[in-house]
Amino acid sequence: VMEGPRDETIPLIVLQEVPVAGLEALIDQLIGTPEFKASTMEDLCELVYGAVITLHTLVQCVSNPHHRERVAAEAVLAKHESSIGRLGLIEIERNNQIEKVYFRVPSICSLLSEESKETLLWSV
């Protein structure tokens, strides 16, 4: 819903309806679980990464750097940066603008050799 359009209407509505403090509380609670730390519960990990990716997308979509919820989202992301290790980022061109797209790197990628990673990187 939020990817692509440059209009801030939808992201601002999301920030109004889903306060960052609520997402922060959810992330705080789930990141502390042994299941997340060991990546043994896929649904739980997807929920955490989904919330983090949503925050990244909201920050990117709201142009006012002083918007209260954007500042709060940036603080949550900074707080959990070291805990969210497998978050990938690509930049794509859309409508003559560069857009950052975040995604969860599959855990199977940690098993790839450095040579395989380089081959994959340069083939994209």
DSSP file (Angstrom, degrees, kcal/mol; ACC not computed):
  #  RESIDUE AA STRUCTURE BP1 BP2  ACC     N-H-->O    O-->H-N    N-H-->O    O-->H-N    TCO  KAPPA ALPHA  PHI   PSI    X-CA   Y-CA   Z-CA
    1    1 A V              0   0    0      0, 0.0     9,-0.1     0, 0.0     0, 0.0   0.000 360.0 360.0 360.0 -36.4    0.0    0.0    0.0
    2    2 A M        +     0   0    0      8,-0.1     2,-0.2     2,-0.1     8,-0.0   0.660 360.0  96.8 -95.6 -16.2    2.8    2.4    0.9
    3    3 A E  S    S+     0   0    0      1,-0.2     3,-0.1     3,-0.0    98,-0.0  -0.488  87.8   9.7 -76.0 143.0    5.4    1.4   -1.8
    4    4 A G  S    S+     0   0    0     -2,-0.2    -1,-0.2     1,-0.1    -2,-0.1  -0.503  94.7  96.9  98.1 -66.8    5.6    3.4   -4.9
    5    5 A P        -     0   0    0      0, 0.0    -1,-0.1     0, 0.0     0, 0.0  -0.303  54.8-155.0 -67.7 145.0    3.4    6.5   -4.5
    6    6 A R        +     0   0    0     -3,-0.1     2,-0.3     2,-0.0    -2,-0.0   0.469  62.8 110.2 -93.2  -4.5    5.1    9.7   -3.4
    7    7 A D        -     0   0    0      1,-0.1     3,-0.4    55,-0.0    54,-0.0  -0.570  60.6-151.5 -72.8 131.5    1.9   11.1   -1.9
    8    8 A E  S  > S+     0   0    0     -2,-0.3     4,-2.5     1,-0.2     5,-0.3   0.499  72.2  96.6 -82.7  -3.4    2.2   11.2    1.9
    9    9 A T  H  > S+     0   0    0      1,-0.2     4,-2.0     2,-0.2    -1,-0.2   0.927  85.4  42.5 -55.5 -52.8   -1.5   10.7    2.5
   10   10 A I  H  > S+     0   0    0     -3,-0.4     4,-2.6     1,-0.2    -1,-0.2   0.944 115.0  48.2 -64.9 -49.3   -1.4    7.0    3.1
   11   11 A P  H  > S+     0   0    0      0, 0.0     4,-2.5     0, 0.0    -1,-0.2   0.894 112.0  50.6 -58.7 -37.5    1.7    6.9    5.3
   12   12 A L  H  X S+     0   0    0     -4,-2.5     4,-1.6     2,-0.2    -2,-0.2   0.877 110.0  49.7 -67.6 -35.9    0.4    9.7    7.4
   13   13 A I  H  X S+     0   0    0     -4,-2.0     4,-2.4    -5,-0.3     5,-0.2   0.917 110.5  50.7 -66.0 -42.5   -2.9    7.9    7.9
   14   14 A V  H  X S+     0   0    0     -4,-2.6     4,-3.0     1,-0.2    -2,-0.2   0.930 110.2  49.4 -60.0 -45.4   -1.0    4.7    8.9
   15   15 A L  H  < S+     0   0    0     -4,-2.5    -1,-0.2     1,-0.2     5,-0.2   0.834 112.0  49.2 -63.6 -31.5    1.0    6.7   11.4
   16   16 A Q  H  < S+     0   0    0     -4,-1.6    -1,-0.2    -5,-0.2    -2,-0.2   0.883 119.2  36.5 -73.4 -38.5   -2.1    8.2   12.8
   17   17 A E  H  < S+     0   0    0     -4,-2.4    -2,-0.2     1,-0.2    -3,-0.2   0.773 123.6  39.7 -87.9 -28.2   -3.9    4.8   13.1
   18   18 A V  S  < S-     0   0    0     -4,-3.0    -1,-0.2    -5,-0.2     5,-0.1  -0.802  85.7-148.1-123.4  87.5   -1.0    2.6   14.2
   19   19 A P    >>  -     0   0    0      0, 0.0     4,-1.4     0, 0.0     3,-0.9  -0.216  16.1-128.0 -59.7 143.2    1.2    4.6   16.6
   20   20 A V  H 3> S+     0   0    0      1,-0.3     4,-3.0    -5,-0.2     5,-0.2   0.841 108.2  64.8 -59.0 -34.5    4.9    3.9   16.5
   21   21 A A  H 3> S+     0   0    0      1,-0.2     4,-2.2     2,-0.2    -1,-0.3   0.864 101.0  50.8 -59.2 -35.4    4.8    3.4   20.3
   22   22 A G  H <> S+     0   0    0     -3,-0.9     4,-2.0     2,-0.2    -1,-0.2   0.915 111.5  46.0 -67.9 -43.5    2.6    0.4   19.7
   23   23 A L  H  X S+     0   0    0     -4,-1.4     4,-2.8     2,-0.2    -2,-0.2   0.888 111.6  53.4 -65.1 -38.4    5.0   -1.1   17.1
   24   24 A E  H  X S+     0   0    0     -4,-3.0     4,-3.1     2,-0.2     5,-0.2   0.927 108.2  49.2 -62.0 -44.8    7.9   -0.4   19.4
   25   25 A A  H  X S+     0   0    0     -4,-2.2     4,-2.2     2,-0.2    -1,-0.2   0.904 112.8  48.3 -61.6 -41.2    6.2   -2.3   22.3
   26   26 A L  H  X S+     0   0    0     -4,-2.0     4,-2.4     2,-0.2     5,-0.2   0.942 114.0  45.3 -63.9 -48.2    5.5   -5.2   20.0
   27   27 A I  H  X S+     0   0    0     -4,-2.8     4,-2.9     1,-0.2     5,-0.3   0.930 112.0  52.5 -62.0 -46.1    9.1   -5.3   18.7
   28   28 A D  H  X S+     0   0    0     -4,-3.1     4,-1.0     1,-0.2    -1,-0.2   0.920 112.7  45.0 -54.9 -46.2   10.6   -4.9   22.2
   29   29 A Q  H  < S+     0   0    0     -4,-2.2    -1,-0.2    -5,-0.2    -2,-0.2   0.916 117.8  41.9 -67.1 -43.8    8.5   -7.8   23.5
   30   30 A L  H >< S+     0   0    0     -4,-2.4     3,-1.5     1,-0.2     6,-0.4   0.858 107.7  58.1 -76.8 -35.2    9.2  -10.2   20.6
   31   31 A I  H 3< S+     0   0    0     -4,-2.9    -1,-0.2     1,-0.3    -2,-0.2   0.813 101.3  59.0 -64.5 -28.7   12.9   -9.4   20.1
   32   32 A G  T 3< S+     0   0    0     -4,-1.0    -1,-0.3    -5,-0.3    -2,-0.2   0.544  84.2 103.7 -78.1  -5.9   13.6  -10.5   23.7
   33   33 A T  S <> S-     0   0    0     -3,-1.5     4,-2.1    -4,-0.2     3,-0.3  -0.478  75.5-130.2 -79.9 147.9   12.2  -14.0   23.2
   34   34 A P  H  > S+     0   0    0      0, 0.0     4,-2.2     0, 0.0     6,-0.2   0.841 108.1  61.1 -60.9 -32.4   14.5  -17.0   22.8
   35   35 A E  H  >>S+     0   0    0      2,-0.2     5,-2.1     1,-0.2     6,-0.8   0.884 107.0  43.6 -64.2 -38.6   12.6  -18.0   19.7
   36   36 A F  H >45S+     0   0    0     -6,-0.4     3,-0.8    -3,-0.3    -1,-0.2   0.938 112.6  51.7 -70.9 -45.4   13.5  -14.8   17.9
   37   37 A K  H 3<5S+     0   0    0     -4,-2.1    -2,-0.2     1,-0.3    -1,-0.2   0.859 118.9  36.9 -59.6 -35.7   17.1  -14.9   19.0
   38   38 A A  H 3<5S-     0   0    0     -4,-2.2    -1,-0.3    -5,-0.2    -2,-0.2   0.481 103.8-131.1 -93.7  -3.9   17.4  -18.4   17.7
   39   39 A S  T <<5 +     0   0    0     -3,-0.8    -3,-0.2    -4,-0.5    -4,-0.1   0.878  65.0 133.6  54.7  41.1   15.2  -17.8   14.7
   40   40 A T      < +     0   0    0     -5,-2.1     2,-0.6    -6,-0.2    -4,-0.1   0.616  55.7  60.4 -96.7 -13.5   13.2  -21.0   15.6
   41   41 A M     >  -     0   0    0     -6,-0.8     4,-2.1     1,-0.2     3,-0.3  -0.881  64.7-169.4-118.8 100.3    9.7  -19.6   15.2
   42   42 A E  H  > S+     0   0    0     -2,-0.6     4,-2.7     1,-0.2     5,-0.2   0.869  83.8  52.8 -59.3 -43.5    9.2  -18.4   11.6
   43   43 A D  H  > S+     0   0    0      1,-0.2     4,-2.0     2,-0.2    -1,-0.2   0.899 110.1  49.0 -61.5 -40.3    5.9  -16.6   12.2
   44   44 A L  H  > S+     0   0    0     -3,-0.3     4,-2.1     2,-0.2    -1,-0.2   0.918 111.9  48.3 -64.9 -44.1    7.4  -14.6   15.1
   45   45 A C  H  X S+     0   0    0     -4,-2.1     4,-2.8     1,-0.2     5,-0.2   0.909 110.4  51.7 -63.4 -42.2   10.4  -13.6   13.0
   46   46 A E  H  X S+     0   0    0     -4,-2.7     4,-2.6     1,-0.2    -1,-0.2   0.883 108.3  52.3 -62.4 -38.0    8.2  -12.6   10.1
   47   47 A L  H  X S+     0   0    0     -4,-2.0     4,-2.1    -5,-0.2    -1,-0.2   0.925 111.6  45.5 -63.7 -45.1    6.1  -10.4   12.5
   48   48 A V  H  X S+     0   0    0     -4,-2.1     4,-2.3     2,-0.2    -2,-0.2   0.952 115.9  45.1 -63.3 -50.0    9.2   -8.6   13.8
   49   49 A Y  H  X S+     0   0    0     -4,-2.8     4,-2.9     1,-0.2     5,-0.2   0.882 111.0  54.6 -64.1 -36.9   10.7   -8.1   10.4
   50   50 A G  H  X S+     0   0    0     -4,-2.6     4,-2.2    -5,-0.2    -1,-0.2   0.912 109.7  46.8 -61.0 -42.6    7.4   -6.9    9.0
   51   51 A A  H  X S+     0   0    0     -4,-2.1     4,-2.1     2,-0.2    -2,-0.2   0.906 113.9  47.8 -65.8 -41.6    7.1   -4.3   11.7
   52   52 A V  H  X S+     0   0    0     -4,-2.3     4,-2.4     2,-0.2    -2,-0.2   0.915 112.3  48.5 -66.7 -43.2   10.7   -3.1   11.1
   53   53 A I  H  X S+     0   0    0     -4,-2.9     4,-2.5     1,-0.2    -1,-0.2   0.893 109.6  53.6 -64.3 -39.1   10.2   -3.0    7.4
   54   54 A T  H  X S+     0   0    0     -4,-2.2     4,-2.5    -5,-0.2    -1,-0.2   0.923 108.8  49.1 -60.1 -44.4    7.0   -1.0    7.9
   55   55 A L  H  X S+     0   0    0     -4,-2.1     4,-2.5     2,-0.2    -2,-0.2   0.917 110.6  50.2 -62.7 -43.0    8.8    1.5   10.0
   56   56 A H  H  X S+     0   0    0     -4,-2.4     4,-2.1     1,-0.2    -1,-0.2   0.926 112.0  48.2 -59.6 -44.2   11.6    1.9    7.4
   57   57 A T  H  X S+     0   0    0     -4,-2.5     4,-1.9     1,-0.2    -2,-0.2   0.902 111.1  50.1 -64.9 -41.7    8.9    2.4    4.7
   58   58 A L  H  X S+     0   0    0     -4,-2.5     4,-1.8     2,-0.2    -1,-0.2   0.919 109.7  50.6 -62.9 -43.8    7.1    5.0    6.8
   59   59 A V  H  < S+     0   0    0     -4,-2.5    -1,-0.2     1,-0.2    -2,-0.2   0.916 111.9  48.3 -59.4 -43.1   10.3    6.9    7.5
   60   60 A Q  H  < S+     0   0    0     -4,-2.1    -1,-0.2     1,-0.2    -2,-0.2   0.845 113.0  47.7 -66.3 -33.9   11.1    7.0    3.8
   61   61 A C  H  < S+     0   0    0     -4,-1.9     2,-0.7    -5,-0.1    -1,-0.2   0.738  94.9  77.5 -83.7 -23.8    7.6    8.2    2.8
   62   62 A V     <  -     0   0    0     -4,-1.8     5,-0.1     1,-0.2    -1,-0.1  -0.788  61.0-168.5 -93.5 113.8    7.2   11.0    5.3
   63   63 A S        +     0   0    0     -2,-0.7    -1,-0.2     2,-0.0    -4,-0.0   0.788  62.1  89.4 -75.9 -28.3    9.2   14.0    4.0
   64   64 A N    >   -     0   0    0      1,-0.2     3,-1.7     2,-0.1     6,-0.2  -0.592  61.6-161.5 -74.4 108.9    9.1   16.2    7.2
   65   65 A P  T 3  S+     0   0    0      0, 0.0    -1,-0.2     0, 0.0    -2,-0.0   0.639  89.3  53.4 -67.2 -11.4   12.1   15.1    9.2
   66   66 A H  T 3  S+     0   0    0      4,-0.1     2,-0.1     5,-0.0    -2,-0.1   0.385  72.9 130.3-103.1   2.2   10.6   16.6   12.3
   67   67 A H    <>  -     0   0    0     -3,-1.7     4,-2.6     1,-0.1     3,-0.3  -0.389  63.0-130.1 -58.2 128.9    7.3   14.8   12.1
   68   68 A R  H  > S+     0   0    0      1,-0.3     4,-2.0     2,-0.2    -1,-0.1   0.868 104.2  43.9 -53.2 -46.7    6.8   13.4   15.6
   69   69 A E  H  > S+     0   0    0      2,-0.2     4,-2.5     1,-0.2    -1,-0.3   0.835 112.0  53.5 -73.0 -31.5    6.0    9.8   14.5
   70   70 A R  H  > S+     0   0    0     -3,-0.3     4,-2.6     2,-0.2    -2,-0.2   0.934 109.8  48.1 -65.5 -44.5    8.8    9.8   11.9
   71   71 A V  H  X S+     0   0    0     -4,-2.6     4,-1.9     1,-0.2    -2,-0.2   0.909 112.6  49.2 -60.4 -42.1   11.3   10.8   14.6
   72   72 A A  H  X S+     0   0    0     -4,-2.0     4,-2.1    -5,-0.3    -1,-0.2   0.906 110.4  50.4 -64.1 -41.7    9.9    8.1   16.9
   73   73 A A  H  X S+     0   0    0     -4,-2.5     4,-2.4     1,-0.2    -2,-0.2   0.909 108.9  51.3 -63.7 -42.3   10.1    5.5   14.1
   74   74 A E  H  X S+     0   0    0     -4,-2.6     4,-2.3     1,-0.2    -1,-0.2   0.880 109.1  51.7 -61.7 -37.7   13.8    6.5   13.5
   75   75 A A  H  X S+     0   0    0     -4,-1.9     4,-2.3     2,-0.2    -1,-0.2   0.904 109.4  49.1 -66.3 -41.4   14.5    6.1   17.2
   76   76 A V  H  X S+     0   0    0     -4,-2.1     4,-1.7     2,-0.2    -2,-0.2   0.923 111.9  49.0 -63.5 -43.8   13.0    2.6   17.2
   77   77 A L  H  < S+     0   0    0     -4,-2.4     4,-0.5     1,-0.2    -2,-0.2   0.909 112.5  47.4 -63.1 -42.2   15.0    1.5   14.2
   78   78 A A  H >< S+     0   0    0     -4,-2.3     3,-0.8     1,-0.2     4,-0.3   0.898 109.7  54.5 -64.9 -39.9   18.2    2.9   15.7
   79   79 A K  H 3< S+     0   0    0     -4,-2.3     3,-0.2     1,-0.2    -1,-0.2   0.857 118.4  33.3 -61.7 -37.1   17.5    1.1   19.0
   80   80 A H  T >X S+     0   0    0     -4,-1.7     4,-1.5     1,-0.2     3,-0.7   0.276  83.5 109.9-106.5  10.5   17.0   -2.3   17.3
   81   81 A E  T <4 S+     0   0    0     -3,-0.8     3,-0.3    -4,-0.5    -1,-0.2   0.888  82.2  46.0 -55.1 -43.1   19.5   -2.0   14.5
   82   82 A S  T 34 S+     0   0    0     -4,-0.3    -1,-0.3    -3,-0.2     3,-0.1   0.748 111.0  53.4 -74.6 -22.1   22.0   -4.5   16.0
   83   83 A S  T <4 S+     0   0    0     -3,-0.7     2,-1.1     1,-0.2    -1,-0.2   0.724  98.1  65.9 -83.2 -22.3   19.2   -7.0   16.8
   84   84 A I     <  +     0   0    0     -4,-1.5     3,-0.5    -3,-0.3    -1,-0.2  -0.705  62.2 157.5-102.3  81.8   17.8   -7.1   13.3
   85   85 A G        +     0   0    0     -2,-1.1     2,-0.5     1,-0.2    -1,-0.2   0.799  60.3  55.7 -81.0 -30.4   20.7   -8.7   11.5
   86   86 A R  S    S+     0   0    0     -3,-0.2    19,-2.9     2,-0.0     2,-0.6  -0.290  70.6 128.9-104.3  50.2   19.2  -10.1    8.4
   87   87 A L  E     -A  104   0A   0     -3,-0.5    17,-0.2    -2,-0.5     2,-0.2  -0.917  40.2-161.6-105.5 120.3   17.5   -7.1    6.9
   88   88 A G  E     -A  103   0A   0     15,-3.8    15,-2.0    -2,-0.6     2,-0.4  -0.592   4.5-160.1 -99.9 162.4   18.4   -6.4    3.3
   89   89 A L  E     +A  102   0A   0     13,-0.2     2,-0.3    -2,-0.2    13,-0.2  -0.993  10.1 176.2-143.8 131.2   18.1   -3.3    1.3
   90   90 A I  E     -A  101   0A   0     11,-2.3    11,-3.0    -2,-0.4     2,-0.5  -0.953  22.0-137.9-127.7 154.9   18.0   -2.7   -2.5
   91   91 A E  E     -A  100   0A   0     -2,-0.3     2,-0.3     9,-0.2     9,-0.2  -0.955  23.7-176.7-112.4 129.4   17.5    0.5   -4.3
   92   92 A I  E     -A   99   0A   0      7,-2.7     7,-3.2    -2,-0.5     2,-0.6  -0.882  26.3-120.7-122.3 155.4   15.2    0.6   -7.3
   93   93 A E  E     +A   98   0A   0     -2,-0.3     2,-0.4     5,-0.2     5,-0.2  -0.848  36.0 168.3 -96.2 127.5   14.2    3.3   -9.8
   94   94 A R  E >   -A   97   0A   0      3,-3.0     3,-1.1    -2,-0.6   -90,-0.0  -0.979  69.2 -10.2-140.4 124.7   10.6    4.1   -9.9
   95   95 A N  T 3  S-     0   0    0     -2,-0.4     3,-0.1     1,-0.3    -1,-0.1   0.903 128.5 -55.5  53.8  45.5    9.1    7.1  -11.7
   96   96 A N  T 3  S+     0   0    0      1,-0.2     2,-0.3    -3,-0.0    -1,-0.3   0.725 119.6 103.9  61.9  24.3   12.6    8.6  -12.2
   97   97 A Q  E <  S-A   94   0A   0     -3,-1.1    -3,-3.0     2,-0.0     2,-0.5  -0.979  73.4-119.0-133.0 148.6   13.3    8.4   -8.4
   98   98 A I  E     -A   93   0A   0     -2,-0.3     2,-0.4    -5,-0.2    -5,-0.2  -0.744  33.0-170.6 -86.0 130.3   15.5    6.1   -6.4
   99   99 A E  E     -A   92   0A   0     -7,-3.2    -7,-2.7    -2,-0.5     2,-0.4  -0.975  17.7-133.8-124.9 134.9   13.4    4.2   -3.8
  100  100 A K  E     -A   91   0A   0     -2,-0.4     2,-0.5    -9,-0.2    -9,-0.2  -0.730  19.7-167.9 -87.6 133.8   14.8    2.0   -1.0
  101  101 A V  E     -A   90   0A   0    -11,-3.0   -11,-2.3    -2,-0.4     2,-0.3  -0.988   5.4-156.4-125.2 123.2   13.1   -1.4   -0.5
  102  102 A Y  E     +A   89   0A   0     -2,-0.5     2,-0.3   -13,-0.2   -13,-0.2  -0.704  17.4 167.9 -98.9 149.1   13.8   -3.4    2.6
  103  103 A F  E     -A   88   0A   0    -15,-2.0   -15,-3.8    -2,-0.3     2,-0.5  -0.985  39.2-100.9-154.5 158.6   13.4   -7.2    2.9
  104  104 A R  E     -A   87   0A   0     -2,-0.3   -17,-0.2   -17,-0.2     3,-0.0  -0.741  35.5-132.1 -84.4 126.0   14.2  -10.0    5.2
  105  105 A V        -     0   0    0    -19,-2.9     5,-0.1    -2,-0.5   -19,-0.0  -0.670  30.6-112.4 -76.9 123.9   17.2  -12.0    4.0
  106  106 A P    >   -     0   0    0      0, 0.0     3,-1.8     0, 0.0     4,-0.3  -0.266  17.7-125.3 -58.9 142.6   16.3  -15.7    4.1
  107  107 A S  G >  S+     0   0    0      1,-0.3     3,-1.6     2,-0.2     4,-0.3   0.770 106.6  71.0 -62.4 -25.8   18.3  -17.6    6.7
  108  108 A I  G >  S+     0   0    0      1,-0.3     3,-1.6     2,-0.2    -1,-0.3   0.778  84.9  70.3 -60.9 -25.2   19.5  -20.1    4.1
  109  109 A C  G X  S+     0   0    0     -3,-1.8     3,-1.3     1,-0.3    -1,-0.3   0.762  84.2  68.1 -65.1 -24.0   21.6  -17.2    2.7
  110  110 A S  G <  S+     0   0    0     -3,-1.6    -1,-0.3    -4,-0.3    -2,-0.2   0.691  95.0  57.8 -68.9 -15.2   23.9  -17.5    5.7
  111  111 A L  G <  S+     0   0    0     -3,-1.6    -1,-0.3    -4,-0.3    -2,-0.2   0.536  83.3 107.2 -90.0  -7.7   25.0  -20.9    4.4
  112  112 A L  S <  S-     0   0    0     -3,-1.3     2,-0.1    -4,-0.3    -3,-0.0  -0.436  72.3-119.8 -72.7 143.6   26.2  -19.5    1.1
  113  113 A S     >  -     0   0    0     -2,-0.1     4,-2.3     1,-0.1     5,-0.2  -0.362  27.3-108.6 -73.0 162.3   30.0  -19.3    0.5
  114  114 A E  H  > S+     0   0    0      1,-0.2     4,-2.4     2,-0.2     5,-0.2   0.884 121.5  53.7 -60.0 -38.3   31.5  -15.9   -0.2
  115  115 A E  H  > S+     0   0    0      1,-0.2     4,-2.4     2,-0.2    -1,-0.2   0.915 108.4  48.7 -63.3 -43.1   32.0  -16.9   -3.8
  116  116 A S  H  > S+     0   0    0      2,-0.2     4,-2.6     1,-0.2    -2,-0.2   0.894 110.3  51.8 -63.9 -40.1   28.3  -17.9   -4.2
  117  117 A K  H  X S+     0   0    0     -4,-2.3     4,-2.8     2,-0.2    -2,-0.2   0.923 110.8  47.5 -62.1 -44.5   27.3  -14.5   -2.6
  118  118 A E  H  X S+     0   0    0     -4,-2.4     4,-2.4     2,-0.2    -2,-0.2   0.914 112.0  50.1 -63.4 -43.2   29.5  -12.6   -5.0
  119  119 A T  H  X S+     0   0    0     -4,-2.4     4,-0.9     1,-0.2    -2,-0.2   0.931 113.7  45.5 -60.6 -46.1   28.2  -14.6   -8.0
  120  120 A L  H >X S+     0   0    0     -4,-2.6     4,-0.8     1,-0.2     3,-0.6   0.926 111.5  52.6 -62.7 -45.9   24.6  -13.9   -6.9
  121  121 A L  H >< S+     0   0    0     -4,-2.8     3,-0.7     1,-0.2    -2,-0.2   0.912 112.6  43.4 -57.3 -46.2   25.3  -10.2   -6.3
  122  122 A W  H 3< S+     0   0    0     -4,-2.4    -1,-0.2     1,-0.2    -2,-0.2   0.599 107.6  60.2 -81.2 -10.3   26.7   -9.6   -9.7
  123  123 A S  H <<        0   0    0     -4,-0.9    -1,-0.2    -3,-0.6    -2,-0.2   0.590 360.0 360.0 -90.0 -10.3   24.1  -11.6  -11.5
  124  124 A V    <<        0   0    0     -4,-0.8    -1,-0.2    -3,-0.7    -2,-0.1   0.463 360.0 360.0 -83.5 360.0   21.2   -9.4  -10.3
